[in-house]
């Protein structure tokens, strides 16, 4: 079968304005809870899209680690490609896709760093191996081979064998503060339901239906 012949018919129930919470964060949490209850593989996985100084976009998968009225939080290396791009152009787009539920959520907004205290708290909640991995990796940098990483890891394991691993200064959190959140529900004949929350200049969320 060719790629052009691959098709899926979306048969899930529809999505109307009356189905939505007035608050998009509560609505997102509700959908995320349903994704968790469905035992999907990594329902907290999302695409993070950024843009470089040359206008060239880039995207990669990351894991959401916090959702609140303040925004959507993930953690990374500040010196990675996405970290550098967000530092220069602090705007991002996130996409969650839950195929089994025939749903996706698109989030857009400005980006800010989380506090050092929040980054410290999350860093030390991670397994020690993940802490060491964050310290070892010069994310996005070219390295000669995997052995380079393994040697660095062994040195750090020996150094911090009986000590707390300090959070590297180059590692921490980003928060996407949304001004648009779109909820997409697959429907038959590709006439999908798309309902977008858009924040006005007065800080009020309005809901709009978009053509599929």
C-alpha positions in Angstrom: 0.0 0.0 0.0 1.3 3.4 -0.9 1.5 6.3 1.5 -1.2 8.1 -0.5 -3.6 5.2 0.2 -3.1 5.2 4.0 -6.3 6.5 5.6 -8.0 6.5 8.9 -11.7 7.3 9.3 -12.3 9.3 12.5 -15.5 8.1 14.3 -15.3 9.7 17.7 -18.1 11.8 19.2 -18.2 15.4 18.2 -17.0 18.5 20.1 -19.2 21.5 20.6 -18.8 24.7 22.5 -21.3 23.4 25.1 -18.9 20.5 25.8 -16.1 22.8 26.8 -15.1 24.3 30.1 -15.0 28.1 30.1 -11.3 27.8 31.3 -8.9 26.2 28.7 -6.5 25.0 31.4 -9.3 23.1 33.1 -10.4 21.8 29.7 -6.9 20.6 29.0 -6.6 18.9 32.3 -9.8 17.1 31.6 -8.6 15.8 28.3 -5.2 14.8 29.8 -7.0 12.9 32.6 -8.9 11.0 29.9 -5.7 10.2 28.1 -4.2 8.9 31.3 -7.3 6.9 32.1 -7.0 5.3 28.7 -3.5 4.1 29.5 -2.0 5.7 26.4 1.8 5.5 25.9 3.3 8.7 27.3 0.2 10.9 27.2 2.4 13.7 28.5 4.5 13.7 25.4 4.3 16.7 23.2 6.0 18.4 20.2 7.8 21.6 21.1 8.3 24.0 18.1 10.7 26.9 18.2 12.2 29.2 15.6 15.8 30.3 15.0 17.2 33.7 14.4 17.2 32.9 10.7 13.5 32.2 10.8 14.0 28.5 10.4 11.6 26.4 12.5 12.6 23.3 14.5 10.5 20.8 16.4 11.1 17.9 18.8 9.3 15.8 21.4 9.5 16.6 25.0 7.5 15.8 28.2 5.2 18.2 29.9 6.0 18.3 33.7 3.5 20.9 35.0 0.2 22.5 34.0 -1.3 25.4 35.9 -3.1 28.7 35.3 0.4 30.1 34.9 1.2 27.9 31.9 2.8 24.7 30.6 6.2 23.7 32.0 8.9 21.4 30.6 12.6 21.1 31.4 15.6 21.0 29.2 19.2 22.1 28.7 19.2 25.9 28.2 22.2 25.5 25.9 20.5 23.1 23.5 19.1 24.2 20.2 15.6 24.7 21.6 17.0 26.4 24.7 19.1 28.9 22.6 16.2 29.5 20.3 13.8 30.2 23.1 16.3 32.5 24.7 16.5 34.6 21.5 12.9 34.3 20.4 10.7 33.5 23.5 7.7 32.1 21.7 6.8 28.5 21.2 4.1 26.1 20.0 3.2 22.8 21.7 1.2 19.9 20.2 -0.3 17.0 22.1 -1.6 14.1 19.9 -3.6 11.3 21.4 -4.3 9.1 18.4 -6.4 6.5 20.2 -8.8 9.2 21.4 -8.7 11.0 17.9 -7.6 14.2 19.6 -4.9 16.8 19.5 -4.3 20.0 21.4 -2.3 22.9 20.0 -0.9 25.6 22.4 0.8 28.8 21.5 2.3 31.5 23.6 5.3 33.4 25.0 8.0 31.5 27.0 9.7 32.3 30.2 12.1 30.4 32.4 10.8 28.9 35.6 12.4 30.0 38.9 15.7 28.5 40.0 13.9 27.0 43.0 11.3 25.3 40.8 14.1 23.9 38.6 16.0 22.7 41.6 12.9 21.0 43.0 12.1 19.1 39.8 15.8 18.2 39.1 16.2 16.6 42.5 12.9 14.7 42.1 14.4 12.9 39.1 16.2 9.5 39.4 19.9 10.0 40.1 20.7 8.5 36.7 18.7 11.2 35.0 20.3 13.9 37.1 23.8 12.7 36.0 22.6 12.4 32.4 21.6 16.1 32.5 25.0 17.1 33.8 26.9 14.9 31.3 25.1 15.9 28.2 26.1 19.0 26.2 22.7 18.7 24.4 22.7 19.4 20.7 26.6 19.7 20.6 28.5 17.5 18.2 30.5 14.8 19.9 33.0 12.3 18.5 31.3 9.1 19.7 29.1 7.5 22.4 32.2 6.5 24.4 32.7 10.2 25.2 29.4 10.3 27.1 30.1 7.0 28.9 33.5 8.3 30.1 31.9 11.5 31.4 29.1 9.6 33.1 31.6 7.2 34.9 33.6 10.2 36.2 30.5 11.9 37.5 29.2 8.7 39.1 32.5 8.4 41.0 32.5 12.1 41.9 28.9 12.1 43.4 28.8 8.6 44.6 27.8 9.6 48.1 26.7 13.2 47.4 23.8 15.1 46.1 24.1 15.9 42.4 23.9 19.7 42.0 21.6 21.0 39.2 23.7 22.3 36.4 23.3 26.0 35.8 22.6 25.3 32.1 19.6 23.0 32.9 16.1 24.1 34.0 12.5 24.8 33.2 10.6 26.7 30.6 7.0 27.8 30.9 4.8 28.4 27.9 2.3 31.1 28.9 -0.6 30.5 26.4 -2.5 33.0 24.4 -4.2 30.4 22.2 -5.2 26.8 22.9 -7.0 24.7 20.2 -8.8 21.5 20.9 -9.2 19.2 17.9 -11.5 16.2 17.7 -11.4 13.9 14.7 -14.7 13.6 12.8 -15.9 11.6 9.7 -15.1 12.9 6.2 -12.3 15.0 7.6 -14.8 17.6 8.9 -13.0 17.7 12.2 -14.1 19.8 15.1 -11.7 22.6 16.0 -12.4 24.9 18.9 -9.9 27.5 19.8 -9.6 29.5 23.0 -8.0 32.9 22.2 -7.0 35.4 24.9 -8.0 39.0 24.1 -6.0 42.1 24.9 -8.2 42.4 28.0 -7.1 39.0 29.2 -10.4 37.3 28.6 -10.6 33.9 26.9 -13.0 33.7 23.9 -13.9 30.4 22.2 -14.1 30.3 18.4 -14.9 27.4 16.0 -12.4 27.0 13.2 -13.1 25.4 9.8 -11.3 22.1 9.5 
